[in-house]
């Protein structure tokens, strides 16, 4: 997703500054793996209801879209690759 999460950082910005942030980001990711815990700030998502079809007044006619912080997506991918 190209939408920014609660951190307001768009994924394309991370790509643009990847060389500058790679060392501190690697340090944080290594700490996550060492301590087996993810910082709380990476666990929050913006959830937006998206209308599917039918009566727009009925909640079951919506589906949720969760937008995570950009760094959360990176950590999630690394954890997935490690499993």
Secondary structure as UniProt FT lines:
FT   TURN            6..7
FT   HELIX           11..16
FT   HELIX           18..35
FT   HELIX           40..42
FT   STRAND          45..51
FT   TURN            56..57
FT   HELIX           59..61
FT   STRAND          62..68
FT   HELIX           70..82
//
